[in-house]
Amino acid sequence: MTAAPDACAELDSLRNELVHTIDCWVTSRLPPSHGAARVHTETLGAVIDRLAQLTAHAYAALAHASGRELTDVWESLAELAVGYEDLASEVCTGRRRLPGGH
């Protein structure tokens, strides 16, 4: 079952708004980063958005996939979750900066 184009556009708009809200909230609370801190390629809101998407895919795969496809989607989710934890730690300690100004 595929969602209607209007529903997809509305969902994308809501997701973009949530990503922006997360990014503003995070930026307002971050400590200053070190001058030599490397810039990450995505904002924290974008990473959280990808985590949410992969989580939805992983749970859908439980109902519809098997074997390698099921393993692949859950491994992707686990890898992204570890990457998110690493990024959050590096940002909080000032070793990594997020794009867009902080």
ChimeraX attribute file (.defattr): number of C-alpha atoms within 10 A of each C-alpha:
attribute: neighborCount
match mode: 1-to-1
recipient: residues
	/A:1	3
	/A:2	5
	/A:3	8
	/A:4	9
	/A:5	9
	/A:6	9
	/A:7	10
	/A:8	12
	/A:9	12
	/A:10	12
	/A:11	12
	/A:12	12
	/A:13	12
	/A:14	12
	/A:15	15
	/A:16	15
	/A:17	13
	/A:18	16
	/A:19	19
	/A:20	16
	/A:21	13
	/A:22	18
	/A:23	18
	/A:24	13
	/A:25	12
	/A:26	16
	/A:27	17
	/A:28	10
	/A:29	10
	/A:30	15
	/A:31	13
	/A:32	14
	/A:33	19
	/A:34	13
	/A:35	10
	/A:36	10
	/A:37	15
	/A:38	16
	/A:39	17
	/A:40	13
	/A:41	11
	/A:42	12
	/A:43	20
	/A:44	23
	/A:45	21
	/A:46	18
	/A:47	18
	/A:48	17
	/A:49	17
	/A:50	15
	/A:51	18
	/A:52	13
	/A:53	12
	/A:54	19
	/A:55	18
	/A:56	12
	/A:57	15
	/A:58	22
	/A:59	14
	/A:60	13
	/A:61	17
	/A:62	14
	/A:63	9
	/A:64	10
	/A:65	14
	/A:66	11
	/A:67	7
	/A:68	9
	/A:69	14
	/A:70	18
	/A:71	15
	/A:72	14
	/A:73	20
	/A:74	19
	/A:75	13
	/A:76	14
	/A:77	21
	/A:78	15
	/A:79	11
	/A:80	17
	/A:81	18
	/A:82	11
	/A:83	13
	/A:84	16
	/A:85	11
	/A:86	13
	/A:87	19
	/A:88	14
	/A:89	13
	/A:90	16
	/A:91	24
	/A:92	16
	/A:93	16
	/A:94	18
	/A:95	17
	/A:96	21
	/A:97	26
	/A:98	21
	/A:99	14
	/A:100	10
	/A:101	7
	/A:102	15
